[in-house]
Amino acid sequence: MRYLQSVGPISRSDWVKGAAYTVAFAVIAIGGPNLALKDHDSPYRFTKDQVGPYADRS
């Protein structure tokens, strides 16, 4: 931000690029592992590896 302000005023395209990168990062960082590592055969929301020692609790 400071660099962009020192070069000149921050343009609308800079804000749009920043927002697009933020959304893309959130989708990849949050949604990616949830989709890639999901156990589709499990009747439970979490896998035993995710829950750890609490998997056997009722």
C-alpha positions as CSV (number, residue, x, y, z in Angstrom):
1,M,0.0,0.0,0.0
2,R,2.7,2.5,0.9
3,Y,4.7,1.6,-2.2
4,L,1.6,2.2,-4.4
5,Q,0.9,5.5,-2.7
6,S,4.5,6.6,-3.1
7,V,4.5,5.9,-6.8
8,G,1.1,7.6,-7.3
9,P,-2.5,7.4,-6.3
10,I,-3.9,3.9,-5.9
11,S,-6.1,3.2,-9.0
12,R,-9.3,1.3,-9.1
13,S,-7.7,-1.5,-10.9
14,D,-5.2,-1.9,-8.0
15,W,-8.1,-2.3,-5.6
16,V,-9.9,-4.8,-8.0
17,K,-6.7,-6.9,-8.3
18,G,-6.2,-6.9,-4.6
19,A,-9.8,-8.0,-4.0
20,A,-9.6,-10.7,-6.6
21,Y,-6.4,-12.1,-5.1
22,T,-7.9,-12.1,-1.7
23,V,-11.0,-14.0,-2.8
24,A,-8.9,-16.5,-4.9
25,F,-6.6,-17.1,-1.8
26,A,-9.6,-17.8,0.4
27,V,-11.2,-20.2,-2.1
28,I,-7.9,-22.1,-2.6
29,A,-6.8,-22.1,1.1
30,I,-10.2,-22.9,2.6
31,G,-12.2,-24.7,0.0
32,G,-9.3,-26.6,-1.6
33,P,-8.4,-28.9,1.3
34,N,-12.1,-29.4,2.2
35,L,-12.8,-30.7,-1.3
36,A,-9.6,-32.6,-1.9
37,L,-9.3,-34.3,1.5
38,K,-12.9,-35.1,2.1
39,D,-13.8,-38.8,2.8
40,H,-16.9,-39.2,0.6
41,D,-17.7,-42.7,2.0
42,S,-17.9,-41.6,5.6
43,P,-21.3,-41.0,7.2
44,Y,-19.7,-38.5,9.5
45,R,-18.8,-34.9,8.8
46,F,-15.1,-35.3,9.9
47,T,-12.7,-38.2,9.3
48,K,-11.0,-40.1,12.1
49,D,-7.6,-38.5,11.2
50,Q,-9.1,-35.0,11.7
51,V,-10.8,-35.8,15.0
52,G,-8.0,-37.8,16.5
53,P,-8.6,-39.5,19.9
54,Y,-12.1,-38.1,20.1
55,A,-13.4,-40.2,17.1
56,D,-14.7,-43.0,19.4
57,R,-16.8,-40.8,21.6
58,S,-20.6,-41.1,21.4
